[in-house]
Amino acid sequence: MARNREFILEDVLESAMSIFWKKGYAATSITDLMDATGLAKGSIYKAFGDKHQLYLQAFDFYLANTKREYKASLSHGPTALAAIKHWVVEGAHLLDTNTAQQNGCMAINSGIEMSEQFTDISKKLEAHRFFVFKLLVEKVKQGQAAKEIRMDMSPEKIASIIGTFQMGINAGMGYVFNKQMVASLADAMLETIMKV
């Protein structure tokens, strides 16, 4: 039964995020959102304005969670290389095993489906990419300072290599790659950035 506007915002955004993630923006109907969130149609419109505004808030919720997970993951491990491998492999593992996330990376999916049509989505994605890039640059600098990452390339170039690799893995996770393949590919990628 649909409920009125008295709700916990995070619960609603998480439910909306999951259904948008599973079905995509265009294929998700207001009825889908009502079923997922438990809100009546009038409550959705009153609280969020329209489907697109709810998507933006749900996507912000996703991006905020992803940023926290990325920061934590890149702090894991005794070395910068270990932290980078953990970030790639564990992120892919979540996409492979979490049933709410078996349709790939929501950020990549949103970019493919929506970025050309909606500038608000493309701006959010660009800001997210820059956030990830800065995290990776700092981690690479740590690795270079510890003499475990090669010095003949700039931290920015190496961070771009890592980020591009990770996006490719996330795009193919569950369809092309499994966790064992990702771990092996991550080792090969890391060999290209290790100190020679």
FIKOLZA-1660 file (N, C-alpha, C; in steps of 0.1 Angstrom, whole numbers, plus 5000, padded with zeros to 4 digits):
% residues 196
   i   px   py   pz ch aa at
   1 5008 4988 5000  A  M  N
   1 5000 5000 5000  A  M CA
   1 5009 5012 5000  A  M  C
   2 5006 5022 4991  A  A  N
   2 5014 5034 4990  A  A CA
   2 5012 5042 5003  A  A  C
   3 5024 5049 5007  A  R  N
   3 5023 5056 5020  A  R CA
   3 5023 5071 5016  A  R  C
   4 5021 5080 5026  A  N  N
   4 5020 5094 5024  A  N CA
   4 5034 5100 5025  A  N  C
   5 5035 5113 5026  A  R  N
   5 5048 5119 5024  A  R CA
   5 5057 5117 5037  A  R  C
   6 5052 5112 5047  A  E  N
   6 5060 5110 5059  A  E CA
   6 5069 5097 5057  A  E  C
   7 5081 5100 5053  A  F  N
   7 5090 5089 5050  A  F CA
   7 5104 5093 5053  A  F  C
   8 5113 5083 5053  A  I  N
   8 5127 5085 5055  A  I CA
   8 5133 5087 5042  A  I  C
   9 5139 5099 5039  A  L  N
   9 5144 5102 5026  A  L CA
   9 5154 5092 5021  A  L  C
  10 5164 5088 5029  A  E  N
  10 5174 5079 5025  A  E CA
  10 5168 5066 5020  A  E  C
  11 5158 5061 5027  A  D  N
  11 5152 5048 5023  A  D CA
  11 5145 5050 5009  A  D  C
  12 5138 5061 5007  A  V  N
  12 5132 5063 4994  A  V CA
  12 5142 5064 4983  A  V  C
  13 5153 5072 4986  A  L  N
  13 5163 5074 4976  A  L CA
  13 5170 5061 4972  A  L  C
  14 5173 5052 4982  A  E  N
  14 5179 5040 4980  A  E CA
  14 5170 5030 4972  A  E  C
  15 5157 5030 4975  A  S  N
  15 5148 5022 4967  A  S CA
  15 5146 5027 4953  A  S  C
  16 5146 5040 4951  A  A  N
  16 5145 5046 4938  A  A CA
  16 5158 5043 4930  A  A  C
  17 5169 5045 4937  A  M  N
  17 5182 5042 4930  A  M CA
  17 5182 5028 4925  A  M  C
  18 5178 5018 4933  A  S  N
  18 5178 5004 4929  A  S CA
  18 5170 5001 4917  A  S  C
  19 5158 5007 4916  A  I  N
  19 5149 5004 4905  A  I CA
  19 5154 5011 4892  A  I  C
  20 5159 5024 4894  A  F  N
  20 5165 5031 4882  A  F CA
  20 5177 5023 4877  A  F  C
  21 5185 5018 4887  A  W  N
  21 5197 5010 4883  A  W CA
  21 5194 4998 4876  A  W  C
  22 5183 4991 4880  A  K  N
  22 5179 4978 4874  A  K CA
  22 5173 4980 4860  A  K  C
  23 5165 4990 4859  A  K  N
  23 5157 4991 4847  A  K CA
  23 5162 5002 4837  A  K  C
  24 5170 5012 4842  A  G  N
  24 5173 5023 4835  A  G CA
  24 5163 5034 4836  A  G  C
  25 5167 5046 4832  A  Y  N
  25 5158 5058 4834  A  Y CA
  25 5145 5057 4826  A  Y  C
  26 5147 5055 4813  A  A  N
  26 5135 5056 4804  A  A CA
  26 5125 5045 4807  A  A  C
  27 5130 5033 4811  A  A  N
  27 5121 5021 4813  A  A CA
  27 5115 5021 4826  A  A  C
  28 5119 5030 4835  A  T  N
  28 5113 5030 4849  A  T CA
  28 5101 5040 4849  A  T  C
  29 5090 5034 4852  A  S  N
  29 5077 5042 4852  A  S CA
  29 5074 5047 4866  A  S  C
  30 5065 5056 4867  A  I  N
  30 5060 5061 4880  A  I CA
  30 5055 5050 4888  A  I  C
  31 5048 5041 4882  A  T  N
  31 5042 5029 4889  A  T CA
  31 5054 5021 4895  A  T  C
  32 5065 5019 4887  A  D  N
  32 5076 5012 4892  A  D CA
  32 5082 5019 4905  A  D  C
  33 5082 5032 4904  A  L  N
  33 5088 5040 4915  A  L CA
  33 5078 5039 4927  A  L  C
  34 5065 5039 4925  A  M  N
  34 5055 5038 4936  A  M CA
  34 5057 5024 4943  A  M  C
  35 5059 5014 4934  A  D  N
  35 5060 5000 4940  A  D CA
  35 5074 4999 4948  A  D  C
  36 5084 5005 4942  A  A  N
  36 5097 5004 4949  A  A CA
  36 5098 5012 4962  A  A  C
  37 5093 5024 4962  A  T  N
  37 5094 5033 4973  A  T CA
  37 5083 5032 4983  A  T  C
  38 5071 5026 4979  A  G  N
  38 5060 5026 4988  A  G CA
  38 5052 5039 4988  A  G  C
  39 5056 5049 4980  A  L  N
  39 5050 5062 4980  A  L CA
  39 5038 5063 4970  A  L  C
  40 5028 5070 4973  A  A  N
  40 5017 5073 4964  A  A CA
  40 5023 5082 4953  A  A  C
  41 5016 5082 4942  A  K  N
  41 5020 5091 4931  A  K CA
  41 5021 5105 4935  A  K  C
  42 5010 5110 4942  A  G  N
  42 5010 5124 4946  A  G CA
  42 5021 5127 4956  A  G  C
  43 5025 5118 4964  A  S  N
  43 5036 5120 4973  A  S CA
  43 5049 5121 4966  A  S  C
  44 5051 5113 4956  A  I  N
  44 5063 5114 4948  A  I CA
  44 5064 5128 4941  A  I  C
  45 5053 5132 4935  A  Y  N
  45 5054 5145 4928  A  Y CA
  45 5055 5157 4938  A  Y  C
  46 5048 5156 4949  A  K  N
  46 5049 5166 4960  A  K CA
  46 5063 5167 4966  A  K  C
  47 5069 5156 4968  A  A  N
  47 5082 5156 4974  A  A CA
  47 5094 5158 4965  A  A  C
  48 5093 5154 4952  A  F  N
  48 5104 5154 4943  A  F CA
  48 5102 5163 4930  A  F  C
  49 5089 5166 4928  A  G  N
  49 5086 5173 4916  A  G CA
  49 5082 5165 4904  A  G  C
  50 5091 5157 4899  A  D  N
  50 5088 5148 4888  A  D CA
  50 5098 5136 4888  A  D  C
  51 5097 5127 4879  A  K  N
  51 5105 5115 4878  A  K CA
  51 5120 5119 4876  A  K  C
  52 5123 5129 4868  A  H  N
  52 5137 5133 4866  A  H CA
  52 5143 5139 4878  A  H  C
  53 5136 5147 4886  A  Q  N
  53 5141 5152 4898  A  Q CA
  53 5144 5141 4908  A  Q  C
  54 5135 5132 4909  A  L  N
  54 5138 5120 4918  A  L CA
  54 5150 5113 4913  A  L  C
  55 5151 5111 4900  A  Y  N
  55 5163 5104 4895  A  Y CA
  55 5176 5112 4899  A  Y  C
  56 5176 5125 4898  A  L  N
  56 5188 5133 4901  A  L CA
  56 5191 5131 4916  A  L  C
  57 5181 5131 4925  A  Q  N
  57 5184 5129 4939  A  Q CA
  57 5189 5114 4942  A  Q  C
  58 5183 5105 4935  A  A  N
  58 5187 5091 4936  A  A CA
  58 5201 5089 4931  A  A  C
  59 5205 5096 4920  A  F  N
  59 5218 5095 4914  A  F CA
  59 5228 5101 4923  A  F  C
  60 5225 5113 4929  A  D  N
  60 5233 5119 4939  A  D CA
  60 5236 5110 4951  A  D  C
  61 5226 5103 4955  A  F  N
  61 5227 5093 4966  A  F CA
  61 5237 5082 4962  A  F  C
  62 5236 5077 4950  A  Y  N
  62 5245 5067 4945  A  Y CA
  62 5259 5072 4945  A  Y  C
  63 5261 5084 4939  A  L  N
  63 5274 5090 4938  A  L CA
  63 5281 5092 4951  A  L  C
  64 5273 5097 4961  A  A  N
  64 5278 5100 4975  A  A CA
  64 5283 5086 4981  A  A  C
  65 5275 5076 4979  A  N  N
  65 5279 5063 4985  A  N CA
  65 5292 5058 4978  A  N  C
  66 5292 5060 4964  A  T  N
  66 5304 5055 4957  A  T CA
  66 5316 5062 4961  A  T  C
  67 5315 5075 4963  A  K  N
  67 5327 5083 4968  A  K CA
  67 5332 5078 4981  A  K  C
  68 5323 5075 4990  A  R  N
  68 5327 5070 5003  A  R CA
  68 5334 5056 5002  A  R  C
  69 5328 5048 4993  A  E  N
  69 5334 5034 4991  A  E CA
  69 5348 5035 4984  A  E  C
  70 5349 5044 4975  A  Y  N
  70 5362 5046 4968  A  Y CA
  70 5373 5051 4977  A  Y  C
  71 5370 5061 4985  A  K  N
  71 5379 5066 4995  A  K CA
  71 5384 5055 5005  A  K  C
  72 5374 5047 5010  A  A  N
  72 5378 5037 5019  A  A CA
  72 5386 5026 5012  A  A  C
  73 5382 5022 5000  A  S  N
  73 5389 5011 4993  A  S CA
  73 5403 5015 4989  A  S  C
  74 5405 5028 4986  A  L  N
  74 5419 5032 4982  A  L CA
  74 5427 5035 4994  A  L  C
  75 5422 5033 5006  A  S  N
  75 5429 5034 5018  A  S CA
  75 5433 5020 5024  A  S  C
  76 5429 5010 5017  A  H  N
  76 5430 4996 5021  A  H CA
  76 5443 4991 5015  A  H  C
  77 5451 4984 5024  A  G  N
  77 5463 4977 5019  A  G CA
  77 5476 4984 5024  A  G  C
  78 5487 4977 5025  A  P  N
  78 5499 4982 5030  A  P CA
  78 5507 4991 5021  A  P  C
  79 5504 4990 5008  A  T  N
  79 5511 4999 4998  A  T CA
  79 5501 5005 4989  A  T  C
  80 5506 5015 4981  A  A  N
  80 5497 5021 4971  A  A CA
  80 5493 5012 4961  A  A  C
  81 5501 5003 4956  A  L  N
  81 5498 4993 4946  A  L CA
  81 5487 4983 4951  A  L  C
  82 5489 4979 4963  A  A  N
  82 5479 4970 4969  A  A CA
  82 5465 4977 4971  A  A  C
  83 5465 4990 4974  A  A  N
  83 5453 4997 4976  A  A CA
  83 5446 4999 4962  A  A  C
  84 5454 5002 4952  A  I  N
  84 5448 5003 4938  A  I CA
  84 5442 4990 4934  A  I  C
  85 5449 4979 4935  A  K  N
  85 5444 4966 4932  A  K CA
  85 5431 4963 4939  A  K  C
  86 5431 4966 4952  A  H  N
  86 5419 4963 4961  A  H CA
  86 5407 4971 4955  A  H  C
  87 5410 4984 4952  A  W  N
  87 5399 4992 4947  A  W CA
  87 5393 4987 4934  A  W  C
  88 5401 4982 4925  A  V  N
  88 5397 4977 4912  A  V CA
  88 5389 4964 4914  A  V  C
  89 5395 4954 4922  A  V  N
  89 5390 4941 4923  A  V CA
  89 5377 4941 4932  A  V  C
  90 5378 4948 4943  A  E  N
  90 5366 4948 4952  A  E CA
  90 5354 4955 4946  A  E  C
  91 5357 4966 4939  A  G  N
  91 5346 4973 4932  A  G CA
  91 5340 4964 4921  A  G  C
  92 5347 4957 4914  A  A  N
  92 5342 4948 4904  A  A CA
  92 5334 4936 4911  A  A  C
  93 5339 4932 4922  A  H  N
  93 5333 4921 4929  A  H CA
  93 5319 4925 4934  A  H  C
  94 5318 4938 4939  A  L  N
  94 5304 4942 4943  A  L CA
  94 5295 4943 4931  A  L  C
  95 5299 4947 4919  A  L  N
  95 5291 4947 4908  A  L CA
  95 5287 4933 4903  A  L  C
  96 5295 4923 4906  A  D  N
  96 5293 4909 4902  A  D CA
  96 5284 4902 4912  A  D  C
  97 5284 4906 4925  A  T  N
  97 5277 4898 4934  A  T CA
  97 5265 4904 4941  A  T  C
  98 5264 4917 4940  A  N  N
  98 5252 4924 4946  A  N CA
  98 5241 4924 4936  A  N  C
  99 5230 4917 4940  A  T  N
  99 5219 4915 4931  A  T CA
  99 5212 4928 4926  A  T  C
 100 5213 4939 4935  A  A  N
 100 5208 4952 4931  A  A CA
 100 5217 4959 4921  A  A  C
 101 5229 4953 4918  A  Q  N
 101 5238 4960 4910  A  Q CA
 101 5243 4951 4898  A  Q  C
 102 5235 4942 4895  A  Q  N
 102 5240 4932 4884  A  Q CA
 102 5238 4938 4870  A  Q  C
 103 5234 4950 4869  A  N  N
 103 5232 4956 4856  A  N CA
 103 5244 4966 4853  A  N  C
 104 5255 4963 4858  A  G  N
 104 5267 4971 4856  A  G CA
 104 5268 4983 4865  A  G  C
 105 5276 4992 4862  A  C  N
 105 5279 5004 4870  A  C CA
 105 5268 5015 4866  A  C  C
 106 5261 5020 4877  A  M  N
 106 5251 5030 4874  A  M CA
 106 5256 5043 4868  A  M  C
 107 5268 5047 4871  A  A  N
 107 5273 5059 4865  A  A CA
 107 5276 5057 4850  A  A  C
 108 5282 5046 4847  A  I  N
 108 5284 5043 4833  A  I CA
 108 5271 5042 4825  A  I  C
 109 5261 5034 4831  A  N  N
 109 5248 5033 4825  A  N CA
 109 5242 5046 4822  A  N  C
 110 5242 5055 4833  A  S  N
 110 5236 5068 4832  A  S CA
 110 5243 5076 4821  A  S  C
 111 5256 5075 4820  A  G  N
 111 5263 5083 4809  A  G CA
 111 5259 5078 4796  A  G  C
 112 5257 5065 4794  A  I  N
 112 5254 5060 4781  A  I CA
 112 5239 5064 4777  A  I  C
 113 5230 5062 4787  A  E  N
 113 5216 5065 4784  A  E CA
 113 5212 5080 4784  A  E  C
 114 5219 5088 4792  A  M  N
 114 5213 5101 4795  A  M CA
 114 5222 5113 4792  A  M  C
 115 5235 5111 4792  A  S  N
 115 5244 5123 4792  A  S CA
 115 5242 5132 4780  A  S  C
 116 5239 5127 4769  A  E  N
 116 5237 5136 4757  A  E CA
 116 5224 5143 4758  A  E  C
 117 5214 5137 4764  A  Q  N
 117 5201 5144 4765  A  Q CA
 117 5200 5153 4777  A  Q  C
 118 5207 5150 4788  A  F  N
 118 5205 5158 4800  A  F CA
 118 5218 5163 4805  A  F  C
 119 5220 5176 4804  A  T  N
 119 5233 5182 4808  A  T CA
 119 5235 5181 4823  A  T  C
 120 5224 5180 4831  A  D  N
 120 5226 5179 4845  A  D CA
 120 5233 5166 4849  A  D  C
 121 5230 5155 4841  A  I  N
 121 5236 5142 4843  A  I CA
 121 5251 5143 4839  A  I  C
 122 5253 5149 4827  A  S  N
 122 5267 5149 4822  A  S CA
 122 5276 5157 4832  A  S  C
 123 5270 5168 4838  A  K  N
 123 5278 5176 4847  A  K CA
 123 5281 5168 4860  A  K  C
 124 5272 5160 4865  A  K  N
 124 5274 5152 4876  A  K CA
 124 5285 5141 4874  A  K  C
 125 5284 5135 4862  A  L  N
 125 5294 5125 4858  A  L CA
 125 5308 5131 4857  A  L  C
 126 5309 5143 4851  A  E  N
 126 5322 5149 4849  A  E CA
 126 5328 5152 4863  A  E  C
 127 5320 5157 4872  A  A  N
 127 5324 5160 4886  A  A CA
 127 5329 5147 4893  A  A  C
 128 5321 5137 4891  A  H  N
 128 5325 5124 4897  A  H CA
 128 5338 5119 4891  A  H  C
 129 5340 5119 4878  A  R  N
 129 5352 5115 4872  A  R CA
 129 5364 5123 4877  A  R  C
 130 5362 5136 4879  A  F  N
 130 5373 5144 4884  A  F CA
 130 5376 5140 4899  A  F  C
 131 5366 5137 4907  A  F  N
 131 5368 5133 4920  A  F CA
 131 5377 5120 4921  A  F  C
 132 5373 5110 4912  A  V  N
 132 5380 5098 4912  A  V CA
 132 5395 5100 4907  A  V  C
 133 5396 5108 4897  A  F  N
 133 5409 5112 4891  A  F CA
 133 5418 5117 4902  A  F  C
 134 5413 5127 4910  A  K  N
 134 5421 5133 4921  A  K CA
 134 5425 5122 4931  A  K  C
 135 5416 5113 4935  A  L  N
 135 5420 5103 4944  A  L CA
 135 5431 5094 4939  A  L  C
 136 5430 5091 4926  A  L  N
 136 5440 5082 4920  A  L CA
 136 5454 5089 4919  A  L  C
 137 5453 5102 4915  A  V  N
 137 5466 5110 4914  A  V CA
 137 5473 5110 4928  A  V  C
 138 5466 5112 4939  A  E  N
 138 5472 5112 4952  A  E CA
 138 5477 5098 4956  A  E  C
 139 5470 5088 4952  A  K  N
 139 5475 5074 4955  A  K CA
 139 5488 5071 4947  A  K  C
 140 5488 5075 4934  A  V  N
 140 5500 5073 4926  A  V CA
 140 5512 5081 4932  A  V  C
 141 5509 5093 4936  A  K  N
 141 5520 5101 4942  A  K CA
 141 5526 5094 4954  A  K  C
 142 5517 5088 4962  A  Q  N
 142 5522 5080 4974  A  Q CA
 142 5531 5069 4969  A  Q  C
 143 5526 5062 4959  A  G  N
 143 5534 5050 4954  A  G CA
 143 5547 5055 4948  A  G  C
 144 5548 5066 4941  A  Q  N
 144 5560 5071 4936  A  Q CA
 144 5570 5075 4947  A  Q  C
 145 5564 5082 4957  A  A  N
 145 5573 5086 4969  A  A CA
 145 5579 5073 4976  A  A  C
 146 5571 5062 4976  A  A  N
 146 5576 5050 4982  A  A CA
 146 5584 5042 4972  A  A  C
 147 5586 5047 4960  A  K  N
 147 5595 5040 4950  A  K CA
 147 5589 5027 4945  A  K  C
 148 5576 5026 4945  A  E  N
 148 5570 5013 4940  A  E CA
 148 5563 5016 4927  A  E  C
 149 5561 5028 4923  A  I  N
 149 5554 5032 4911  A  I CA
 149 5564 5040 4902  A  I  C
 150 5564 5037 4889  A  R  N
 150 5574 5043 4880  A  R CA
 150 5574 5058 4881  A  R  C
 151 5585 5064 4878  A  M  N
 151 5587 5078 4879  A  M CA
 151 5588 5085 4865  A  M  C
 152 5588 5076 4854  A  D  N
 152 5590 5082 4841  A  D CA
 152 5577 5086 4834  A  D  C
 153 5566 5085 4842  A  M  N
 153 5553 5090 4837  A  M CA
 153 5548 5099 4848  A  M  C
 154 5540 5109 4845  A  S  N
 154 5534 5117 4855  A  S CA
 154 5523 5110 4863  A  S  C
 155 5521 5115 4875  A  P  N
 155 5510 5109 4883  A  P CA
 155 5497 5110 4876  A  P  C
 156 5495 5121 4869  A  E  N
 156 5482 5123 4862  A  E CA
 156 5480 5112 4850  A  E  C
 157 5491 5110 4843  A  K  N
 157 5490 5100 4832  A  K CA
 157 5487 5086 4838  A  K  C
 158 5494 5082 4848  A  I  N
 158 5492 5069 4854  A  I CA
 158 5478 5068 4860  A  I  C
 159 5473 5079 4866  A  A  N
 159 5460 5079 4872  A  A CA
 159 5450 5077 4861  A  A  C
 160 5452 5083 4849  A  S  N
 160 5443 5081 4838  A  S CA
 160 5443 5067 4833  A  S  C
 161 5454 5061 4833  A  I  N
 161 5455 5046 4829  A  I CA
 161 5447 5038 4838  A  I  C
 162 5449 5040 4851  A  I  N
 162 5442 5032 4861  A  I CA
 162 5427 5034 4860  A  I  C
 163 5423 5047 4859  A  G  N
 163 5408 5051 4858  A  G CA
 163 5402 5045 4846  A  G  C
 164 5409 5046 4834  A  T  N
 164 5403 5040 4822  A  T CA
 164 5402 5025 4823  A  T  C
 165 5412 5018 4829  A  F  N
 165 5411 5004 4831  A  F CA
 165 5399 5000 4840  A  F  C
 166 5397 5008 4851  A  Q  N
 166 5386 5005 4860  A  Q CA
 166 5373 5007 4854  A  Q  C
 167 5371 5017 4845  A  M  N
 167 5358 5020 4839  A  M CA
 167 5355 5008 4829  A  M  C
 168 5365 5003 4822  A  G  N
 168 5363 4992 4813  A  G CA
 168 5359 4980 4820  A  G  C
 169 5365 4977 4832  A  I  N
 169 5362 4965 4840  A  I CA
 169 5347 4967 4845  A  I  C
 170 5344 4978 4850  A  N  N
 170 5330 4980 4855  A  N CA
 170 5320 4979 4844  A  N  C
 171 5323 4984 4832  A  A  N
 171 5314 4983 4821  A  A CA
 171 5311 4968 4817  A  A  C
 172 5321 4960 4818  A  G  N
 172 5320 4946 4814  A  G CA
 172 5317 4936 4825  A  G  C
 173 5316 4941 4838  A  M  N
 173 5315 4932 4849  A  M CA
 173 5301 4925 4848  A  M  C
 174 5301 4912 4850  A  G  N
 174 5289 4904 4850  A  G CA
 174 5285 4899 4836  A  G  C
 175 5291 4906 4826  A  Y  N
 175 5288 4902 4812  A  Y CA
 175 5301 4896 4805  A  Y  C
 176 5312 4902 4807  A  V  N
 176 5325 4897 4801  A  V CA
 176 5334 4892 4811  A  V  C
 177 5335 4899 4823  A  F  N
 177 5345 4895 4833  A  F CA
 177 5339 4889 4845  A  F  C
 178 5347 4881 4852  A  N  N
 178 5344 4876 4866  A  N CA
 178 5355 4881 4875  A  N  C
 179 5353 4878 4888  A  K  N
 179 5363 4884 4898  A  K CA
 179 5377 4878 4895  A  K  C
 180 5378 4865 4892  A  Q  N
 180 5391 4859 4890  A  Q CA
 180 5398 4866 4878  A  Q  C
 181 5391 4868 4867  A  M  N
 181 5397 4875 4855  A  M CA
 181 5401 4889 4859  A  M  C
 182 5393 4896 4867  A  V  N
 182 5396 4910 4871  A  V CA
 182 5409 4910 4879  A  V  C
 183 5411 4901 4888  A  A  N
 183 5423 4901 4896  A  A CA
 183 5435 4898 4887  A  A  C
 184 5434 4889 4878  A  S  N
 184 5445 4887 4869  A  S CA
 184 5448 4899 4860  A  S  C
 185 5438 4905 4854  A  L  N
 185 5440 4917 4846  A  L CA
 185 5445 4929 4854  A  L  C
 186 5441 4930 4867  A  A  N
 186 5446 4941 4875  A  A CA
 186 5461 4939 4877  A  A  C
 187 5465 4926 4879  A  D  N
 187 5479 4924 4881  A  D CA
 187 5487 4928 4869  A  D  C
 188 5482 4925 4857  A  A  N
 188 5488 4929 4844  A  A CA
 188 5489 4944 4843  A  A  C
 189 5478 4951 4846  A  M  N
 189 5478 4965 4846  A  M CA
 189 5488 4971 4855  A  M  C
 190 5489 4966 4867  A  L  N
 190 5498 4971 4877  A  L CA
 190 5512 4970 4873  A  L  C
 191 5515 4959 4866  A  E  N
 191 5529 4957 4861  A  E CA
 191 5533 4968 4852  A  E  C
 192 5524 4974 4845  A  T  N
 192 5527 4985 4836  A  T CA
 192 5531 4998 4843  A  T  C
 193 5526 4999 4856  A  I  N
 193 5529 5012 4863  A  I CA
 193 5539 5010 4874  A  I  C
 194 5544 4998 4876  A  M  N
 194 5553 4995 4887  A  M CA
 194 5567 5001 4883  A  M  C
 195 5575 5004 4893  A  K  N
 195 5588 5010 4891  A  K CA
 195 5597 4999 4884  A  K  C
 196 5603 5004 4873  A  V  N
 196 5611 4995 4865  A  V CA
 196 5626 4997 4869  A  V  C
% end
